[in-house]
Amino acid sequence: MLKDITLGQYFPVNSSLHRLDPRTKIILLIFLIVAIFLANNPASYILVTAFTLLMIGLSGVPLKMYLRGLKPIWFVIIFTAVLNIFLTPGTKIYAWGYETPMTWEGLFLAGKMALRLVLLITASSALTYTTSPIALTDGIEKLLKPFSKLGLPTYELAMMMSIAIRFIPTLIEETEKIMKAQKARGADFENGSILRRVKALAPMLVPLFISAFRRADELAIAMESRCYQGGAVRTRLHEIRFRKQDAWAMVIFLLFFAALITLKMFF
């Protein structure tokens, strides 16, 4: 299951989303998350889902990669859906002449929450799939730059966030290596109860933390040996700039947002 976690990976494809300014993608992602939570009826959910599918198509990343990224959260989706179906008060569902503990309100709430989780993970994955870590750092720094006048270390915050996202796939790969080494020595991570599986994972945490600290130390030494300094003294090989395509993306998203508000008000 660990290999199915694709958050933080970057796919270098020449697509419409890849060519957008990282600031545009970050802003659109924030407002898309707001739009997902604003949807409150079937028509608005269809609109948000269609827009997300359009975004997936424009990203140039295969659909199977998005589906693969959803695999680790299927348990959470199913678990929350079952709780909502059986614990939400409302009109009972009758099947074959018998009253069931399920309610129509719970069924609708379960579907709504499941769809929201899927759309949130998909939209967030699209940002990391189509934006390199360097571009993501520059975009976050530019957006946070007004706060630097208040003494906020904007560049350092942007760098920490991008490094954390970048090292998610690396740590997952390291975890898989440790698990295979433990299995070769007789460890069992697949059989037994859930409590037993959790206890079997405990010996894996120590080498994982040691590896993570070692990688962080190596990264710090590499940056210091190159006299790395962030902030105002740092220059960039490629400066990010808003282009015509970013303006078109904003216009399309504003039309989508206006349509969503209309559906929310009149349906």
BELRADA-V971002 format. One line per field, one symbol per residue. ss: DSSP state (a for helix, b for strand, c for the rest). Layout:
ss=???
This chain:
ss=caaacccccccccccccccccaaaaaaaaaaaaaaaaacccaaaaaaaaaaaaaaaaaacccaaaaaaaaaaaaaaaaaaaaaaaaaccccbbbbccbbbbbbaaaaaaaaaaaaaaaaaaaaaaaaaaaccaaaaaaaaaaaaaaaaaacccaaaaaaaaaaaaaaaaaaaaaaaaaaaaaaacccccccccaaaaaaaaaaaaaaaaaaaaaaaaaaaaaaaacccccaaaccccccccccaaaaaaaaaaaaaaaaaaaaaaac
